[in-house]
Amino acid sequence: MELILTAALGAALAGFVQGLSGFGFGLTAMSVWAWTLEPKLAASLSLFGSLTGQTIAAFTVRRGWDWKTLLPFIAGGLAGLPLGLYLLPRLDVPLFKGTLGLMLVIVCPLMFFAARLPRVRGGPAGDAIAGAAGGMMGGLGGFTGVVPTLWCTVRGFDRDRQRAVIQNFNLALQVVTFAAYLATGILEPRMLPLLAVVAPAVLVPVLLGARVYLGISDLAFRKVVLGLLTASGVALLAASAPVLLGRWAA
């Protein structure tokens, strides 16, 4: 029962964040699931929930396919995905929590202040590198949108163009990643009951988040999403730091 409640809570919170921002399911869900679920199970639930939420969001907040901008991101993502798949079964749990927490604490404030940073030209090569980082992190549990979102922000993409890139990039990469999870056996039959919990838990929060997105200001939605993710990172660091410090002191 505890696993079911944990899976449902993480999926509901993450679904709202994803519906609101177009990304962030994996980060939000992992901030709940990484406390009690082993990394392989948490990654599988995160990917499945993110793919489910992204599919729902694609029909509720429709954004066109800008192929010229999108293709370098997807090409890079497909190149980076195998590294994430290789690393996933080899993760150390406390190190996994600490790394995820540190990433949240560093990346989310950067994304909040990115609007004030100098704009970069980037171009297709930079887009592909950002996509590769997203693909690698996607293999680790559906974190595809973090680096591409930050990259789109520092490139100065407007809100709708950024959402178009991230929403479609996430959807494409997560379909491929989910197929890879099935093919490599990362997604196991024992996980199916919790997958059945995650899918309905995502539905309403994603729709609610998408509705809020349509009416909320840019500044307000950035504060809500990034503030939540930063707090999650702090909590994960607090949980993992004693174990990691104990190892290094030994």
Residue frames relative to the residue before (quaternion, step in Angstrom):
aa qw qx qy qz dx dy dz
M 1.0000 0.0000 0.0000 0.0000 0.00 0.00 0.00
E 0.6328 0.5381 -0.3348 0.4447 3.59 1.01 -0.81
L 0.6470 0.5156 -0.3220 0.4603 3.58 0.99 -0.82
I 0.6420 0.5304 -0.3217 0.4506 3.58 0.99 -0.83
L 0.6704 0.4901 -0.2946 0.4729 3.58 0.92 -0.94
T 0.6484 0.5169 -0.3173 0.4601 3.58 0.97 -0.83
A 0.6577 0.5091 -0.3066 0.4629 3.56 0.94 -0.90
A 0.6760 0.4972 -0.2924 0.4587 3.58 0.93 -0.90
L 0.6600 0.5114 -0.3124 0.4530 3.60 0.94 -0.87
G 0.6707 0.4934 -0.3006 0.4651 3.57 0.87 -0.92
A 0.6628 0.5087 -0.3048 0.4571 3.58 0.96 -0.84
A 0.6594 0.5156 -0.3148 0.4475 3.58 0.96 -0.84
L 0.6665 0.4870 -0.3028 0.4763 3.59 0.89 -0.91
A 0.6902 0.4816 -0.2821 0.4604 3.55 0.88 -0.95
G 0.6180 0.5536 -0.3469 0.4375 3.58 1.04 -0.70
F 0.6456 0.5115 -0.3212 0.4673 3.57 0.99 -0.80
V 0.6551 0.5088 -0.3107 0.4641 3.58 0.92 -0.91
Q 0.6672 0.5009 -0.3043 0.4597 3.58 0.93 -0.86
G 0.6596 0.5030 -0.3141 0.4619 3.58 0.93 -0.84
L 0.6736 0.5015 -0.2831 0.4631 3.55 1.10 -0.74
S 0.8261 0.2900 -0.1054 0.4715 3.56 0.79 -1.04
G 0.4720 -0.6664 0.4547 0.3555 3.60 1.16 -0.50
F 0.7673 0.1407 -0.1063 0.6165 3.61 1.28 -0.08
G 0.6206 0.6303 -0.3599 0.2968 3.56 -1.28 -0.33
F 0.3984 0.7199 -0.4969 0.2757 3.61 1.18 0.07
G 0.6992 0.4961 -0.2883 0.4266 3.56 0.73 -1.07
L 0.6640 0.5140 -0.3091 0.4465 3.56 0.91 -0.90
T 0.6877 0.4761 -0.2846 0.4684 3.57 0.89 -0.93
A 0.6706 0.4987 -0.3036 0.4577 3.58 0.88 -0.93
M 0.6669 0.5101 -0.3122 0.4445 3.58 0.92 -0.88
S 0.5987 0.5669 -0.3708 0.4275 3.59 1.09 -0.58
V 0.6761 0.4197 -0.2727 0.5407 3.59 1.27 -0.40
W 0.7456 0.4552 -0.2353 0.4260 3.57 0.75 -1.06
A 0.6228 0.5824 -0.3575 0.3810 3.60 1.01 -0.72
W 0.5591 0.6016 -0.3914 0.4151 3.61 1.23 -0.27
T 0.8371 0.2102 -0.0582 0.5017 3.59 0.92 -0.87
L 0.7171 0.4297 -0.2549 0.4860 3.62 1.11 -0.51
E 0.5053 -0.6237 0.4946 0.3332 3.56 -1.06 0.71
P 0.6580 -0.5750 0.3111 0.3738 3.62 -1.03 0.78
K 0.6501 0.5302 -0.3291 0.4336 3.60 0.93 -0.83
L 0.6703 0.4740 -0.2867 0.4938 3.58 0.97 -0.87
A 0.6566 0.5137 -0.3136 0.4547 3.58 0.91 -0.92
A 0.6484 0.5176 -0.3175 0.4592 3.59 0.97 -0.84
S 0.6626 0.5066 -0.3093 0.4568 3.59 0.94 -0.86
L 0.6582 0.4898 -0.3075 0.4821 3.58 0.95 -0.85
S 0.6394 0.5378 -0.3229 0.4446 3.55 1.00 -0.86
L 0.6717 0.4928 -0.3001 0.4647 3.57 0.88 -0.92
F 0.6749 0.4945 -0.3031 0.4562 3.58 0.86 -0.93
G 0.6753 0.4892 -0.2983 0.4645 3.57 0.91 -0.89
S 0.6451 0.5228 -0.3167 0.4586 3.56 1.00 -0.83
L 0.6560 0.5018 -0.3066 0.4731 3.58 0.97 -0.87
T 0.6404 0.5182 -0.3220 0.4666 3.59 0.99 -0.82
G 0.6923 0.4770 -0.2750 0.4665 3.56 0.87 -0.97
Q 0.6501 0.5195 -0.3209 0.4523 3.57 1.00 -0.82
T 0.6289 0.5278 -0.3317 0.4647 3.59 1.06 -0.73
I 0.6494 0.5015 -0.3131 0.4783 3.59 0.97 -0.85
A 0.6769 0.5058 -0.2924 0.4478 3.57 0.89 -0.98
A 0.6103 0.5760 -0.3523 0.4143 3.58 1.06 -0.71
F 0.7111 0.4259 -0.2521 0.4995 3.58 1.14 -0.59
T 0.7026 0.4580 -0.2729 0.4713 3.60 1.16 -0.43
V 0.7577 0.1415 -0.1054 0.6282 3.59 1.14 -0.64
R 0.0889 -0.8537 0.5127 0.0194 3.54 0.29 1.27
R 0.0084 -0.7717 0.6353 -0.0279 3.51 -1.00 0.96
G 0.5015 -0.7014 0.4238 0.2774 3.58 -0.84 0.97
W 0.4996 -0.6305 0.5083 0.3074 3.54 -1.29 0.41
D 0.1026 -0.7640 0.6362 0.0322 3.57 -0.54 1.21
W 0.2412 -0.8438 0.4590 0.1386 3.55 0.28 1.33
K 0.6339 0.5509 -0.3444 0.4196 3.60 0.93 -0.84
T 0.7054 0.4274 -0.2524 0.5060 3.58 1.01 -0.80
L 0.7081 0.5182 -0.2652 0.3998 3.56 0.91 -0.94
L 0.6355 0.6005 -0.3457 0.3407 3.61 0.87 -0.91
P 0.6505 0.4944 -0.3575 0.4523 3.69 0.85 -0.70
F 0.6138 0.5399 -0.3477 0.4593 3.60 1.05 -0.72
I 0.6940 0.4764 -0.2840 0.4591 3.59 0.84 -0.97
A 0.6324 0.5294 -0.3350 0.4556 3.61 0.98 -0.83
G 0.6683 0.4825 -0.2956 0.4829 3.57 0.94 -0.85
G 0.6381 0.5448 -0.3236 0.4373 3.57 0.98 -0.82
L 0.6614 0.4978 -0.3024 0.4725 3.57 0.96 -0.83
A 0.6440 0.5132 -0.3200 0.4686 3.59 1.11 -0.64
G 0.7230 0.4534 -0.2520 0.4564 3.59 1.01 -0.77
L 0.5213 0.6870 -0.3930 0.3193 3.58 1.18 -0.51
P 0.6585 0.5248 -0.3507 0.4098 3.69 0.77 -0.83
L 0.6154 0.5437 -0.3591 0.4435 3.61 1.04 -0.66
G 0.6531 0.5086 -0.3116 0.4666 3.58 0.95 -0.83
L 0.6516 0.5109 -0.3095 0.4675 3.57 1.00 -0.83
Y 0.6382 0.5220 -0.3246 0.4635 3.58 1.08 -0.71
L 0.7069 0.4872 -0.2655 0.4387 3.57 0.92 -0.92
L 0.5762 0.6594 -0.3770 0.3018 3.59 1.00 -0.82
P 0.7339 0.4112 -0.2874 0.4579 3.69 0.64 -0.91
R 0.6871 0.4986 -0.2680 0.4554 3.59 1.22 -0.35
L 0.4101 0.7466 -0.4470 0.2731 3.57 1.29 0.12
D 0.3230 -0.6848 0.6212 0.2020 3.54 -1.18 0.72
V 0.5022 -0.7168 0.3864 0.2909 3.60 -0.58 1.15
P 0.7034 0.4281 -0.3081 0.4765 3.69 0.65 -0.89
L 0.6466 0.5086 -0.3233 0.4676 3.57 1.01 -0.79
F 0.5980 0.5645 -0.3383 0.4574 3.55 1.13 -0.74
K 0.6748 0.4842 -0.2901 0.4754 3.59 0.89 -0.96
G 0.6838 0.4965 -0.2939 0.4467 3.57 0.87 -0.92
T 0.6574 0.5061 -0.3092 0.4648 3.56 0.97 -0.83
L 0.6490 0.5107 -0.3110 0.4703 3.55 0.97 -0.87
G 0.6618 0.5055 -0.3069 0.4607 3.57 0.93 -0.88
L 0.6544 0.5068 -0.3131 0.4657 3.57 0.94 -0.89
M 0.6319 0.5356 -0.3288 0.4537 3.56 1.01 -0.82
L 0.6595 0.5060 -0.3085 0.4624 3.58 0.94 -0.87
V 0.6814 0.5044 -0.2912 0.4431 3.56 0.89 -0.96
I 0.6990 0.4480 -0.2688 0.4883 3.59 1.06 -0.69
V 0.7362 0.4658 -0.2525 0.4211 3.56 0.72 -1.11
C 0.6889 0.5185 -0.3152 0.3966 3.59 0.79 -0.94
P 0.6583 0.4597 -0.3361 0.4923 3.66 0.87 -0.69
L 0.5988 0.5518 -0.3624 0.4534 3.59 1.07 -0.67
M 0.6700 0.4923 -0.3001 0.4676 3.57 0.95 -0.88
F 0.6216 0.5403 -0.3491 0.4470 3.60 1.05 -0.66
F 0.7633 0.3667 -0.1915 0.4962 3.57 0.92 -0.93
A 0.4258 0.7438 -0.4453 0.2593 3.58 1.29 -0.11
A 0.5870 0.5900 -0.3771 0.4064 3.59 1.10 -0.60
R 0.6982 0.4483 -0.2681 0.4894 3.60 1.20 -0.44
L 0.5453 0.6173 -0.4008 0.4012 3.57 1.24 -0.09
P 0.6044 -0.5406 0.4186 0.4089 3.60 -1.17 0.43
R 0.4666 -0.6727 0.4981 0.2858 3.56 -1.02 0.79
V 0.2215 -0.7641 0.5912 0.1325 3.58 -1.11 0.68
R 0.5259 -0.6411 0.4597 0.3179 3.54 -1.14 0.64
G 0.1478 -0.8427 0.5053 0.1124 3.56 0.93 -0.88
G 0.0206 0.8147 -0.5785 -0.0344 3.55 0.03 -1.29
P 0.7654 -0.3906 0.2491 0.4467 3.58 -1.30 0.04
A 0.6350 0.5318 -0.3520 0.4361 3.62 0.99 -0.73
G 0.6654 0.4855 -0.3005 0.4808 3.59 0.93 -0.85
D 0.6233 0.5372 -0.3352 0.4588 3.58 1.03 -0.78
A 0.6619 0.5105 -0.3055 0.4560 3.58 0.99 -0.87
I 0.6388 0.5167 -0.3287 0.4658 3.60 1.01 -0.78
A 0.6424 0.5045 -0.3174 0.4817 3.58 0.98 -0.85
G 0.6460 0.5174 -0.3134 0.4656 3.57 1.02 -0.78
A 0.6320 0.5322 -0.3309 0.4559 3.59 1.03 -0.78
A 0.6389 0.5052 -0.3220 0.4827 3.58 1.00 -0.80
G 0.6503 0.5110 -0.3115 0.4680 3.58 1.01 -0.79
G 0.6485 0.5187 -0.3152 0.4594 3.57 1.01 -0.79
M 0.6416 0.5182 -0.3218 0.4650 3.58 0.97 -0.84
M 0.6961 0.4550 -0.2739 0.4831 3.57 0.92 -0.92
G 0.5779 0.5699 -0.3689 0.4529 3.58 1.18 -0.47
G 0.6383 0.5285 -0.3190 0.4599 3.56 1.05 -0.75
L 0.6694 0.4949 -0.2872 0.4738 3.57 1.20 -0.54
G 0.7981 -0.3067 0.1632 0.4923 3.59 1.19 0.09
G 0.7102 -0.4981 0.2733 0.4158 3.60 1.01 0.69
F 0.4451 0.6988 -0.4590 0.3207 3.61 1.17 0.44
T 0.1697 0.8634 -0.4691 0.0758 3.60 1.11 0.58
G 0.7438 0.5071 -0.2427 0.3615 3.58 0.92 -0.83
V 0.5125 0.7024 -0.4160 0.2663 3.60 1.15 -0.44
V 0.7450 0.3963 -0.2342 0.4829 3.59 0.57 -1.14
P 0.6597 0.4891 -0.3424 0.4564 3.68 0.83 -0.75
T 0.6272 0.5324 -0.3488 0.4488 3.61 1.04 -0.67
L 0.6538 0.4948 -0.3088 0.4820 3.57 0.94 -0.87
W 0.6524 0.5238 -0.3117 0.4505 3.57 0.96 -0.86
C 0.6500 0.5069 -0.3158 0.4700 3.59 0.94 -0.86
T 0.6409 0.5356 -0.3248 0.4438 3.57 1.05 -0.77
V 0.7108 0.4349 -0.2727 0.4809 3.60 0.83 -0.93
R 0.6103 0.5213 -0.3604 0.4752 3.59 1.20 -0.30
G 0.4969 -0.6992 0.4033 0.3185 3.57 1.24 -0.18
F 0.2844 0.7557 -0.5374 0.2434 3.59 1.13 0.53
D 0.4474 -0.6608 0.5144 0.3141 3.57 -1.01 0.72
R 0.7441 -0.4601 0.2598 0.4088 3.54 -1.31 0.42
D 0.7139 0.4540 -0.2706 0.4595 3.60 0.81 -0.94
R 0.6409 0.5104 -0.3339 0.4662 3.60 1.01 -0.73
Q 0.6405 0.5185 -0.3205 0.4671 3.57 1.00 -0.82
R 0.6604 0.4961 -0.3172 0.4659 3.58 0.91 -0.87
A 0.6217 0.5467 -0.3444 0.4428 3.60 1.02 -0.77
V 0.6742 0.4855 -0.2972 0.4706 3.58 0.90 -0.91
I 0.7212 0.4618 -0.2679 0.4415 3.58 0.71 -1.08
Q 0.6554 0.5196 -0.3232 0.4428 3.58 0.88 -0.89
N 0.7276 0.4258 -0.2488 0.4769 3.59 0.82 -0.96
F 0.6038 0.5378 -0.3511 0.4722 3.60 1.09 -0.66
N 0.6664 0.5044 -0.3049 0.4566 3.57 0.84 -0.96
L 0.6667 0.5132 -0.3102 0.4426 3.55 0.85 -0.96
A 0.6789 0.4934 -0.2953 0.4565 3.59 0.87 -0.95
L 0.7051 0.4656 -0.2768 0.4576 3.60 0.82 -0.99
Q 0.6714 0.5055 -0.3173 0.4394 3.58 0.97 -0.74
V 0.5809 0.5483 -0.3759 0.4697 3.60 1.12 -0.52
V 0.6784 0.4781 -0.2872 0.4782 3.59 0.91 -0.93
T 0.6600 0.5142 -0.3093 0.4519 3.58 0.93 -0.87
F 0.6415 0.5181 -0.3273 0.4614 3.57 0.97 -0.81
A 0.6355 0.5125 -0.3252 0.4772 3.58 1.00 -0.78
A 0.6495 0.5087 -0.3157 0.4687 3.59 1.03 -0.78
Y 0.6115 0.5390 -0.3468 0.4639 3.60 1.03 -0.72
L 0.6595 0.4976 -0.3040 0.4744 3.57 0.98 -0.84
A 0.6993 0.4971 -0.2754 0.4336 3.56 0.87 -0.99
T 0.7471 0.4067 -0.2162 0.4792 3.59 1.01 -0.77
G 0.5252 -0.6693 0.3951 0.3464 3.59 1.25 -0.04
I 0.3743 0.7139 -0.5069 0.3054 3.60 1.20 0.26
L 0.6996 0.3749 -0.2337 0.5615 3.56 1.07 -0.79
E 0.0996 -0.8384 0.5358 -0.0101 3.57 -0.38 1.28
P 0.6547 -0.5330 0.3634 0.3941 3.60 -1.19 0.54
R 0.6172 0.5721 -0.3502 0.4112 3.63 1.03 -0.70
M 0.6449 0.5430 -0.3116 0.4384 3.58 1.22 -0.45
L 0.4849 0.7212 -0.4117 0.2742 3.59 1.21 -0.42
P 0.6405 0.5221 -0.3622 0.4313 3.67 0.86 -0.73
L 0.6870 0.4628 -0.2922 0.4780 3.60 0.96 -0.78
L 0.5766 0.5521 -0.3791 0.4679 3.60 1.13 -0.52
A 0.6506 0.5155 -0.3061 0.4661 3.56 1.05 -0.79
V 0.6225 0.5105 -0.3356 0.4891 3.60 1.22 -0.41
V 0.6697 0.5375 -0.2968 0.4177 3.56 0.92 -0.97
A 0.6459 0.5686 -0.3375 0.3815 3.60 0.83 -0.96
P 0.7361 0.3818 -0.2688 0.4901 3.68 0.66 -0.90
A 0.6054 0.5705 -0.3612 0.4214 3.61 1.12 -0.60
V 0.6484 0.5283 -0.3061 0.4547 3.58 1.17 -0.59
L 0.5842 0.6773 -0.3625 0.2618 3.57 0.94 -0.97
V 0.7573 0.3905 -0.2312 0.4697 3.59 0.50 -1.15
P 0.6618 0.5030 -0.3402 0.4396 3.66 0.82 -0.79
V 0.6255 0.5273 -0.3476 0.4581 3.61 1.00 -0.71
L 0.6650 0.4955 -0.3005 0.4711 3.58 0.91 -0.89
L 0.6464 0.5099 -0.3157 0.4716 3.58 1.02 -0.80
G 0.6603 0.5081 -0.3045 0.4616 3.57 0.93 -0.86
A 0.6489 0.5119 -0.3145 0.4669 3.58 0.99 -0.82
R 0.6389 0.5214 -0.3238 0.4638 3.58 1.04 -0.73
V 0.6476 0.5054 -0.3135 0.4764 3.57 1.01 -0.83
Y 0.6092 0.5779 -0.3459 0.4187 3.58 1.02 -0.83
L 0.6623 0.5378 -0.3112 0.4186 3.58 0.93 -0.87
G 0.7956 0.3176 -0.1654 0.4886 3.59 1.10 -0.56
I 0.6113 0.5815 -0.3512 0.4060 3.58 1.23 -0.21
S 0.5158 -0.6340 0.4732 0.3288 3.57 -1.15 0.56
D 0.6598 -0.5099 0.3734 0.4066 3.56 -1.24 0.44
L 0.6877 0.4956 -0.2918 0.4430 3.57 0.82 -0.98
A 0.6653 0.5134 -0.3112 0.4438 3.58 0.92 -0.87
F 0.7021 0.4584 -0.3006 0.4545 3.59 0.81 -0.87
R 0.6061 0.5379 -0.3549 0.4662 3.61 1.11 -0.58
K 0.6508 0.5217 -0.3176 0.4510 3.59 0.96 -0.83
V 0.6750 0.5041 -0.2997 0.4477 3.57 0.86 -0.97
V 0.7262 0.4528 -0.2566 0.4492 3.56 0.70 -1.10
L 0.7312 0.4326 -0.2569 0.4607 3.56 0.72 -1.03
G 0.6032 0.5444 -0.3596 0.4588 3.57 1.11 -0.57
L 0.6491 0.5138 -0.3082 0.4687 3.58 0.98 -0.85
L 0.6915 0.4805 -0.2861 0.4573 3.57 0.86 -0.92
T 0.6314 0.5246 -0.3369 0.4612 3.58 1.01 -0.74
A 0.6444 0.5133 -0.3149 0.4712 3.59 0.98 -0.84
S 0.6290 0.5267 -0.3308 0.4663 3.57 1.05 -0.74
G 0.6454 0.5269 -0.3177 0.4526 3.57 1.01 -0.79
V 0.6302 0.5273 -0.3260 0.4674 3.55 1.01 -0.81
A 0.6571 0.5146 -0.3089 0.4561 3.58 0.95 -0.86
L 0.6603 0.5014 -0.3083 0.4664 3.59 0.95 -0.82
L 0.6381 0.5145 -0.3264 0.4708 3.58 1.00 -0.78
A 0.6454 0.5257 -0.3202 0.4523 3.57 0.98 -0.84
A 0.6815 0.4888 -0.2911 0.4603 3.60 1.05 -0.75
S 0.7557 0.4127 -0.2149 0.4609 3.59 0.95 -0.82
A 0.5587 0.6581 -0.3865 0.3247 3.59 1.08 -0.66
P 0.6603 0.5097 -0.3505 0.4260 3.69 0.79 -0.81
V 0.6566 0.5066 -0.3131 0.4628 3.60 0.98 -0.82
L 0.6914 0.4793 -0.2857 0.4590 3.57 0.85 -0.96
L 0.6529 0.5033 -0.3164 0.4693 3.59 0.98 -0.81
G 0.6248 0.5419 -0.3319 0.4537 3.57 1.09 -0.71
R 0.6320 0.5270 -0.3261 0.4654 3.57 1.07 -0.75
W 0.7013 0.4781 -0.2743 0.4520 3.54 0.85 -0.99
A 0.6608 0.5076 -0.3056 0.4609 3.59 1.13 -0.63
A 0.6039 0.5987 -0.3478 0.3947 3.57 1.18 -0.60
